[in-house]
Amino acid sequence: MPVAPEEDFPRAVLVPELLVASLGASLRFWRDLCGFRVAYARPDEGFAYLDRGGAQVMLEERGRGRNWITGPLEAPLGRGLNLEIMVPTLAPVLEALEHEGWPLFVPPEEKWYRAGEAELGVRQFLVQDPDGYLLRFSAPLGRRPWAGPEA
């Protein structure tokens, strides 16, 4: 797996590191179905650093290297957390998941979220990775003024 030179690969300020049962299974999902690229990896340690247009995540296989585990690991992992990944369009990821028969946690929907005096629109869907981590792919629909609370 290639190693990107530091100047060609700006690391995000916040990058989650997810413990996974099988790095191979996770790479098939994250890379092959969801369109992430391996920025660099240490296969002998069961580690890969992934990037998709600035959305970055580290995957580390449990039981290899140094795992920082604060409590019991029970499936599905990441309960209470969803990772939003902004993409220009949902179609390529949805098509890859459908081709593999991968189930969606929430089907595609249009949603508007209040942000101050405006609303931000997205078309989104949610899917779980092989370990149960919840990913929310979102494509922007734009911004509109907030109409205020409903009467």
Rosetta blueprint (number, residue, H / E / L):
1 M L
2 P L
3 V L
4 A L
5 P L
6 E H
7 E H
8 D H
9 F L
10 P L
11 R L
12 A L
13 V L
14 L L
15 V L
16 P L
17 E E
18 L E
19 L E
20 V E
21 A L
22 S L
23 L H
24 G H
25 A H
26 S H
27 L H
28 R H
29 F H
30 W H
31 R H
32 D H
33 L H
34 C L
35 G L
36 F L
37 R E
38 V E
39 A E
40 Y E
41 A E
42 R E
43 P H
44 D H
45 E H
46 G L
47 F E
48 A E
49 Y E
50 L E
51 D E
52 R E
53 G L
54 G L
55 A E
56 Q E
57 V E
58 M E
59 L E
60 E E
61 E E
62 R L
63 G L
64 R L
65 G L
66 R L
67 N L
68 W L
69 I L
70 T L
71 G L
72 P L
73 L L
74 E L
75 A L
76 P L
77 L L
78 G L
79 R L
80 G L
81 L L
82 N E
83 L E
84 E E
85 I E
86 M E
87 V L
88 P L
89 T L
90 L L
91 A H
92 P H
93 V H
94 L H
95 E H
96 A H
97 L H
98 E H
99 H H
100 E H
101 G L
102 W L
103 P L
104 L L
105 F L
106 V E
107 P E
108 P E
109 E E
110 E E
111 K E
112 W E
113 Y E
114 R E
115 A E
116 G L
117 E L
118 A E
119 E E
120 L E
121 G E
122 V E
123 R E
124 Q E
125 F E
126 L E
127 V E
128 Q E
129 D L
130 P L
131 D L
132 G L
133 Y L
134 L E
135 L E
136 R E
137 F E
138 S E
139 A E
140 P E
141 L E
142 G E
143 R E
144 R E
145 P E
146 W L
147 A L
148 G L
149 P L
150 E L
151 A L
